[in-house]
C-alpha cells in the first residue's frame, strides 16, 4: 500500500524511471536497521553518491 507521499513521488518520475515497487528485488538479501525509513533504492543512491568514485 502506498501513502500520499508515494503517489507524489510516482508522479515526479520520468517515463523511463522505475520505482521500487516494480523492481525485481535484490540478488542477495541485505538487512537494514528497523528504524531506518529509507527505501532500498535510497540506500543504493546514497552508496553511489557518497562513494569516492562519484
NORJO-V136325 format. One record per residue. RES is the residue in three letters. PHI is phi in degrees with one decimal (999 if undefined). BURIAL is + if it has 9 or more other ideal C-beta (glycine too) atoms within 8 Angstrom, else -. Layout:
((RES PHI BURIAL) (RES PHI BURIAL))
This chain:
((UNK 999 -) (UNK -107.8 -) (UNK -84.4 -) (UNK -61.5 -) (UNK -64.8 -) (UNK -66.8 -) (UNK -66.5 +) (UNK -63.1 -) (UNK -61.4 +) (UNK -58.3 +) (UNK -70.6 -) (UNK -90.7 -) (UNK -72.8 -) (UNK -72.6 -) (UNK -62.1 -) (UNK -91.9 -) (UNK -83.0 -) (UNK -125.2 -) (UNK -92.9 +) (UNK -67.5 -) (UNK -69.6 -) (UNK -99.6 -) (UNK -79.1 -) (UNK -84.2 -) (UNK 94.1 -) (UNK -98.4 -) (UNK -69.9 -) (UNK -117.6 -) (UNK -67.2 -) (UNK -122.1 -) (UNK -106.1 -) (UNK -120.6 -) (UNK -61.7 -) (UNK -64.1 -) (UNK -91.7 -) (UNK -77.4 -) (UNK -91.6 -) (UNK -74.9 -) (UNK -79.8 -) (UNK -64.4 +) (UNK -61.4 +) (UNK -66.4 -) (UNK -61.6 +) (UNK -62.7 -) (UNK -59.3 -) (UNK -64.3 +) (UNK -62.3 -) (UNK -70.0 -) (UNK -63.4 -) (UNK -93.0 -) (UNK -78.9 -) (UNK -67.6 -) (UNK -67.9 -) (UNK -78.1 -))
